[in-house]
Amino acid sequence: MSRQHNGITRHVHLSSSLHFDSLGDFVQAGEGAPKLAGQTARGLDNGYGLQGNPTCHALQDAVSQLENGSRSLLYSSGMTALTALGGLLRSGDHWLLPAGVYGPMQRYARYLKERYDISYDMYDPLDPQSLQRLITPHSKLIHIESPCSVTFETTPIAGVVAIARGHSLLVSADNTWASGVLCKPLDTGVDISILSLTKYAAGYSDVFMGSVTTRDEQLYKQLAYDHRVHGYTVSPFSAMLVQRGLETLPTRIIAHARSAARLLRIVRKSPAVARIFCGGPSATTELKGSNGLFAVELYRVYSNEELQDILSGLRVFSIGESWGGTKSLVLPFQPQDLADHASSPQGTVLRFHAGLEDVAAQAADIKNILHKLD
């Protein structure tokens, strides 16, 4: 008597090489035609595992669904996904980025300018109308990051899209903060939505990955061509980890946000805090909620020696970059690090990410930090 075992977890296809029953099947795969029952054509050369396998394709479909898009591409990190925008620009082109954009993205913009003569300007993310005086006849793309890094300036996406359409410009959005749960940029008219899947999507600080999603078939084909030419690919095992993370993504973001809200109630009572920065819903933005991130500006600049003492003896929070995993993190920034941000902090800034540990333990750490600041 035979028994069928159906595992509750998904299979991981690790093959780097694919085989076909006939030459005709192989030729069809190379043309992007369906290879397996129920599988959709992707417009890529699917005859070799470098362009993905069933595990990677399943994640592409899941990301497209998350972002309300039609096609997605996967990259080895969020930053690699952001560099896909460079493939849409040519020597002599011009593009626009928000003041306070992710630091490595600023470095990439400088790289394109120095290496390929692709110029850029920074606009005020709080004032989309500031774009009007920066757009030139050579402008091709407006990039949005909302909220911005560290000080979380939030851009009215619809306002940027309206300006871009008036000048026939493409619009891209780094949607990592919202992670496809708290905002759907494609629904607002954005052409390309980019995620660092490393953060909330994967959720456990154990994988690097990024994605690019669009609804425009021609734009997808252009991005997909660059994707193939550069040999971008991701590990099937990493793809499985990210897809596992997507299953609990909405629930985790709610939990992160609840912890952050409790910590913010403590922070708001501190006389050492000059300003609080955090993203969230408002009348002028498309955000539908908050997450575990917030930052505080202190009334003065603290030296590294002082910060060493202030951030010592923590039980739950640790000092570290990135965010979106289960662990609580804190990271200090000095005013010179944030000089180009629209909020222009004058004192030391501490960025916090509320993890999924016991919130009482998180609160004890916050109180310990604030006590040393008083």
Secondary structure as GFF3:
##gff-version 3
##sequence-region A 1 374
A	DSSP	alpha_helix	23	30	.	.	.	ID=ss1
A	DSSP	three_ten_helix	49	51	.	.	.	ID=ss2
A	DSSP	alpha_helix	54	66	.	.	.	ID=ss3
A	DSSP	beta_strand	71	75	.	.	.	ID=ss4
A	DSSP	alpha_helix	78	82	.	.	.	ID=ss5
A	DSSP	three_ten_helix	83	88	.	.	.	ID=ss6
A	DSSP	beta_strand	94	98	.	.	.	ID=ss7
A	DSSP	alpha_helix	103	116	.	.	.	ID=ss8
A	DSSP	beta_strand	119	123	.	.	.	ID=ss9
A	DSSP	three_ten_helix	128	131	.	.	.	ID=ss10
A	DSSP	beta_strand	139	145	.	.	.	ID=ss11
A	DSSP	alpha_helix	157	166	.	.	.	ID=ss12
A	DSSP	beta_strand	170	174	.	.	.	ID=ss13
A	DSSP	three_ten_helix	185	188	.	.	.	ID=ss14
A	DSSP	beta_strand	192	196	.	.	.	ID=ss15
A	DSSP	beta_strand	210	214	.	.	.	ID=ss16
A	DSSP	alpha_helix	217	229	.	.	.	ID=ss17
A	DSSP	alpha_helix	236	267	.	.	.	ID=ss18
A	DSSP	beta_strand	273	277	.	.	.	ID=ss19
A	DSSP	beta_strand	293	298	.	.	.	ID=ss20
A	DSSP	alpha_helix	304	310	.	.	.	ID=ss21
A	DSSP	beta_strand	318	319	.	.	.	ID=ss22
A	DSSP	beta_strand	329	333	.	.	.	ID=ss23
A	DSSP	three_ten_helix	335	338	.	.	.	ID=ss24
A	DSSP	beta_strand	349	353	.	.	.	ID=ss25
A	DSSP	alpha_helix	359	373	.	.	.	ID=ss26
###
